[in-house]
Amino acid sequence: MNSQIKEPNPLNFFEVRQLKVPPPHFEYIELGLSYNLEETIIKWITKNLRGRFYYGKSVSFNNNNPYQPLIKVGFEEPKELSYFTLACPHLKYK
């Protein structure tokens, strides 16, 4: 038996798990975009977490670097944000 087969997630079935608009009640993290991580991070989230999430791109402007592309990832459950930041192997910190 395949160990990765899990119970079906109703949010996936009804296609309401990944949101297109960032809700104000979600917990967010912004990460620097150094290369294309979109598919990899979304795949990791859908495989390892169960709740609703938001993934989007944004930009940051500051004095040192006038333009910096960012990834904005948000979770409905704060514990999923904590698990994501600790366990996702695709995140690289400076």
MODELLER restraints for C-alpha pairs under 7 A, 6 or more apart:
rsr = mdl.restraints
at = mdl.atoms
rsr.add(forms.Gaussian(group=physical.xy_distance, feature=features.Distance(at['CA:11:A'], at['CA:17:A']), mean=4.92, stdev=0.5))
rsr.add(forms.Gaussian(group=physical.xy_distance, feature=features.Distance(at['CA:17:A'], at['CA:51:A']), mean=6.83, stdev=0.5))
rsr.add(forms.Gaussian(group=physical.xy_distance, feature=features.Distance(at['CA:17:A'], at['CA:52:A']), mean=4.49, stdev=0.5))
rsr.add(forms.Gaussian(group=physical.xy_distance, feature=features.Distance(at['CA:17:A'], at['CA:53:A']), mean=6.32, stdev=0.5))
rsr.add(forms.Gaussian(group=physical.xy_distance, feature=features.Distance(at['CA:18:A'], at['CA:52:A']), mean=5.91, stdev=0.5))
rsr.add(forms.Gaussian(group=physical.xy_distance, feature=features.Distance(at['CA:18:A'], at['CA:53:A']), mean=5.15, stdev=0.5))
rsr.add(forms.Gaussian(group=physical.xy_distance, feature=features.Distance(at['CA:18:A'], at['CA:54:A']), mean=5.61, stdev=0.5))
rsr.add(forms.Gaussian(group=physical.xy_distance, feature=features.Distance(at['CA:19:A'], at['CA:53:A']), mean=6.20, stdev=0.5))
rsr.add(forms.Gaussian(group=physical.xy_distance, feature=features.Distance(at['CA:19:A'], at['CA:54:A']), mean=5.04, stdev=0.5))
rsr.add(forms.Gaussian(group=physical.xy_distance, feature=features.Distance(at['CA:20:A'], at['CA:54:A']), mean=6.60, stdev=0.5))
rsr.add(forms.Gaussian(group=physical.xy_distance, feature=features.Distance(at['CA:22:A'], at['CA:54:A']), mean=6.00, stdev=0.5))
rsr.add(forms.Gaussian(group=physical.xy_distance, feature=features.Distance(at['CA:26:A'], at['CA:74:A']), mean=5.75, stdev=0.5))
rsr.add(forms.Gaussian(group=physical.xy_distance, feature=features.Distance(at['CA:26:A'], at['CA:75:A']), mean=5.30, stdev=0.5))
rsr.add(forms.Gaussian(group=physical.xy_distance, feature=features.Distance(at['CA:26:A'], at['CA:76:A']), mean=4.64, stdev=0.5))
rsr.add(forms.Gaussian(group=physical.xy_distance, feature=features.Distance(at['CA:27:A'], at['CA:74:A']), mean=5.28, stdev=0.5))
rsr.add(forms.Gaussian(group=physical.xy_distance, feature=features.Distance(at['CA:27:A'], at['CA:75:A']), mean=5.41, stdev=0.5))
rsr.add(forms.Gaussian(group=physical.xy_distance, feature=features.Distance(at['CA:27:A'], at['CA:76:A']), mean=6.44, stdev=0.5))
rsr.add(forms.Gaussian(group=physical.xy_distance, feature=features.Distance(at['CA:27:A'], at['CA:78:A']), mean=5.91, stdev=0.5))
rsr.add(forms.Gaussian(group=physical.xy_distance, feature=features.Distance(at['CA:27:A'], at['CA:81:A']), mean=6.95, stdev=0.5))
rsr.add(forms.Gaussian(group=physical.xy_distance, feature=features.Distance(at['CA:28:A'], at['CA:72:A']), mean=6.73, stdev=0.5))
rsr.add(forms.Gaussian(group=physical.xy_distance, feature=features.Distance(at['CA:28:A'], at['CA:73:A']), mean=5.58, stdev=0.5))
rsr.add(forms.Gaussian(group=physical.xy_distance, feature=features.Distance(at['CA:28:A'], at['CA:74:A']), mean=4.10, stdev=0.5))
rsr.add(forms.Gaussian(group=physical.xy_distance, feature=features.Distance(at['CA:28:A'], at['CA:75:A']), mean=6.59, stdev=0.5))
rsr.add(forms.Gaussian(group=physical.xy_distance, feature=features.Distance(at['CA:29:A'], at['CA:72:A']), mean=5.87, stdev=0.5))
rsr.add(forms.Gaussian(group=physical.xy_distance, feature=features.Distance(at['CA:29:A'], at['CA:73:A']), mean=5.48, stdev=0.5))
rsr.add(forms.Gaussian(group=physical.xy_distance, feature=features.Distance(at['CA:29:A'], at['CA:74:A']), mean=6.37, stdev=0.5))
rsr.add(forms.Gaussian(group=physical.xy_distance, feature=features.Distance(at['CA:30:A'], at['CA:70:A']), mean=6.22, stdev=0.5))
rsr.add(forms.Gaussian(group=physical.xy_distance, feature=features.Distance(at['CA:30:A'], at['CA:71:A']), mean=5.51, stdev=0.5))
rsr.add(forms.Gaussian(group=physical.xy_distance, feature=features.Distance(at['CA:30:A'], at['CA:72:A']), mean=4.55, stdev=0.5))
rsr.add(forms.Gaussian(group=physical.xy_distance, feature=features.Distance(at['CA:30:A'], at['CA:73:A']), mean=6.44, stdev=0.5))
rsr.add(forms.Gaussian(group=physical.xy_distance, feature=features.Distance(at['CA:31:A'], at['CA:70:A']), mean=5.48, stdev=0.5))
rsr.add(forms.Gaussian(group=physical.xy_distance, feature=features.Distance(at['CA:31:A'], at['CA:71:A']), mean=5.07, stdev=0.5))
rsr.add(forms.Gaussian(group=physical.xy_distance, feature=features.Distance(at['CA:31:A'], at['CA:72:A']), mean=6.53, stdev=0.5))
rsr.add(forms.Gaussian(group=physical.xy_distance, feature=features.Distance(at['CA:32:A'], at['CA:69:A']), mean=6.41, stdev=0.5))
rsr.add(forms.Gaussian(group=physical.xy_distance, feature=features.Distance(at['CA:32:A'], at['CA:70:A']), mean=4.68, stdev=0.5))
rsr.add(forms.Gaussian(group=physical.xy_distance, feature=features.Distance(at['CA:32:A'], at['CA:71:A']), mean=6.26, stdev=0.5))
rsr.add(forms.Gaussian(group=physical.xy_distance, feature=features.Distance(at['CA:33:A'], at['CA:69:A']), mean=5.59, stdev=0.5))
rsr.add(forms.Gaussian(group=physical.xy_distance, feature=features.Distance(at['CA:33:A'], at['CA:70:A']), mean=5.03, stdev=0.5))
rsr.add(forms.Gaussian(group=physical.xy_distance, feature=features.Distance(at['CA:33:A'], at['CA:71:A']), mean=5.99, stdev=0.5))
rsr.add(forms.Gaussian(group=physical.xy_distance, feature=features.Distance(at['CA:41:A'], at['CA:90:A']), mean=6.99, stdev=0.5))
rsr.add(forms.Gaussian(group=physical.xy_distance, feature=features.Distance(at['CA:49:A'], at['CA:80:A']), mean=6.85, stdev=0.5))
rsr.add(forms.Gaussian(group=physical.xy_distance, feature=features.Distance(at['CA:51:A'], at['CA:76:A']), mean=6.76, stdev=0.5))
rsr.add(forms.Gaussian(group=physical.xy_distance, feature=features.Distance(at['CA:51:A'], at['CA:77:A']), mean=6.93, stdev=0.5))
rsr.add(forms.Gaussian(group=physical.xy_distance, feature=features.Distance(at['CA:52:A'], at['CA:75:A']), mean=6.20, stdev=0.5))
rsr.add(forms.Gaussian(group=physical.xy_distance, feature=features.Distance(at['CA:52:A'], at['CA:76:A']), mean=5.79, stdev=0.5))
rsr.add(forms.Gaussian(group=physical.xy_distance, feature=features.Distance(at['CA:53:A'], at['CA:74:A']), mean=5.50, stdev=0.5))
rsr.add(forms.Gaussian(group=physical.xy_distance, feature=features.Distance(at['CA:53:A'], at['CA:75:A']), mean=4.47, stdev=0.5))
rsr.add(forms.Gaussian(group=physical.xy_distance, feature=features.Distance(at['CA:53:A'], at['CA:76:A']), mean=6.24, stdev=0.5))
rsr.add(forms.Gaussian(group=physical.xy_distance, feature=features.Distance(at['CA:54:A'], at['CA:73:A']), mean=5.58, stdev=0.5))
rsr.add(forms.Gaussian(group=physical.xy_distance, feature=features.Distance(at['CA:54:A'], at['CA:74:A']), mean=4.90, stdev=0.5))
rsr.add(forms.Gaussian(group=physical.xy_distance, feature=features.Distance(at['CA:54:A'], at['CA:75:A']), mean=6.42, stdev=0.5))
rsr.add(forms.Gaussian(group=physical.xy_distance, feature=features.Distance(at['CA:55:A'], at['CA:72:A']), mean=5.80, stdev=0.5))
rsr.add(forms.Gaussian(group=physical.xy_distance, feature=features.Distance(at['CA:55:A'], at['CA:73:A']), mean=4.65, stdev=0.5))
rsr.add(forms.Gaussian(group=physical.xy_distance, feature=features.Distance(at['CA:55:A'], at['CA:74:A']), mean=6.57, stdev=0.5))
rsr.add(forms.Gaussian(group=physical.xy_distance, feature=features.Distance(at['CA:56:A'], at['CA:71:A']), mean=5.91, stdev=0.5))
rsr.add(forms.Gaussian(group=physical.xy_distance, feature=features.Distance(at['CA:56:A'], at['CA:72:A']), mean=5.18, stdev=0.5))
rsr.add(forms.Gaussian(group=physical.xy_distance, feature=features.Distance(at['CA:56:A'], at['CA:73:A']), mean=6.57, stdev=0.5))
rsr.add(forms.Gaussian(group=physical.xy_distance, feature=features.Distance(at['CA:57:A'], at['CA:70:A']), mean=5.74, stdev=0.5))
rsr.add(forms.Gaussian(group=physical.xy_distance, feature=features.Distance(at['CA:57:A'], at['CA:71:A']), mean=4.63, stdev=0.5))
rsr.add(forms.Gaussian(group=physical.xy_distance, feature=features.Distance(at['CA:57:A'], at['CA:72:A']), mean=5.81, stdev=0.5))
rsr.add(forms.Gaussian(group=physical.xy_distance, feature=features.Distance(at['CA:58:A'], at['CA:69:A']), mean=6.04, stdev=0.5))
rsr.add(forms.Gaussian(group=physical.xy_distance, feature=features.Distance(at['CA:58:A'], at['CA:70:A']), mean=5.09, stdev=0.5))
rsr.add(forms.Gaussian(group=physical.xy_distance, feature=features.Distance(at['CA:58:A'], at['CA:71:A']), mean=6.16, stdev=0.5))
rsr.add(forms.Gaussian(group=physical.xy_distance, feature=features.Distance(at['CA:58:A'], at['CA:72:A']), mean=6.73, stdev=0.5))
rsr.add(forms.Gaussian(group=physical.xy_distance, feature=features.Distance(at['CA:59:A'], at['CA:67:A']), mean=6.73, stdev=0.5))
rsr.add(forms.Gaussian(group=physical.xy_distance, feature=features.Distance(at['CA:59:A'], at['CA:68:A']), mean=5.52, stdev=0.5))
rsr.add(forms.Gaussian(group=physical.xy_distance, feature=features.Distance(at['CA:59:A'], at['CA:69:A']), mean=4.46, stdev=0.5))
rsr.add(forms.Gaussian(group=physical.xy_distance, feature=features.Distance(at['CA:59:A'], at['CA:70:A']), mean=5.32, stdev=0.5))
rsr.add(forms.Gaussian(group=physical.xy_distance, feature=features.Distance(at['CA:60:A'], at['CA:67:A']), mean=5.93, stdev=0.5))
rsr.add(forms.Gaussian(group=physical.xy_distance, feature=features.Distance(at['CA:60:A'], at['CA:68:A']), mean=5.11, stdev=0.5))
rsr.add(forms.Gaussian(group=physical.xy_distance, feature=features.Distance(at['CA:60:A'], at['CA:69:A']), mean=6.41, stdev=0.5))
rsr.add(forms.Gaussian(group=physical.xy_distance, feature=features.Distance(at['CA:60:A'], at['CA:70:A']), mean=6.90, stdev=0.5))
rsr.add(forms.Gaussian(group=physical.xy_distance, feature=features.Distance(at['CA:61:A'], at['CA:67:A']), mean=5.10, stdev=0.5))
rsr.add(forms.Gaussian(group=physical.xy_distance, feature=features.Distance(at['CA:61:A'], at['CA:68:A']), mean=6.47, stdev=0.5))
rsr.add(forms.Gaussian(group=physical.xy_distance, feature=features.Distance(at['CA:75:A'], at['CA:81:A']), mean=5.86, stdev=0.5))
